[in-house]
């Protein structure tokens, strides 16, 4: 065989190995196109969007971590309009508003990390404008982060980034508080010595609680047993450096994950392989969470790690097309 055919064979083999490493043929992957930043926020005022929930009209509800607020931003970028501000906590300093879940009647559930006995936990914000109320108590050394609401069972699930567990609690009656109980734990959920930030984003999906672990760069699935206790933790994807929150892109288990530190939106396939679909060049600046509604993906960025003078917390929208093989 001549040298040229041998080189051609090597080139074909190399291309095939590259495709295998990237996972299945990409023809069936959802595509993310037409990214556009619809709203910019003021980092100096603490307007750092941490988590997102969507309203029926497509407006985005955002938690502002440093400002301790929940706000509404229209699909056209109008706003932000304040929904509620949580009580100020100055001792210890550094309180953060984190996860967000919306009930069908407009009631909101919000994670608040304060390190204080009276405030640390999950708060409820009623749509009638009444004062926010803490409804789930989390120990002072806990870091309640991503959360989800199971309205059928009246149950909240909360990822704790410091303790490396998933908490659960019944939604209490008006005026009551309940203690969080550990629903799932173990090494797969814990932080590491190098990065003390473990279980982070959390979603309910297809009979399971799904959780991201920032320290390990993983996406995890914890199935429900028949009695709604936690089954064995399954690692569904690895190598997701800086993963924060995530959302599912369709009826299957394909997800879109916000990779915070590298400023990427990652498409995570059902078999665990993944690829980058948006970057800082598209407007991302330390993205923190993801929401998907019909053919639109919403990606808030907090710009936590951008250098001074280049901080751009924002809300980006893009088009999602679910392709068929």
Order of alpha helices (4+ residues) and beta strands (2+ residues): alpha-beta-beta-beta-beta-beta-beta-beta-beta-beta-beta-beta-beta-beta-beta-beta-beta-beta-beta-beta-beta-beta-beta-beta-beta-beta
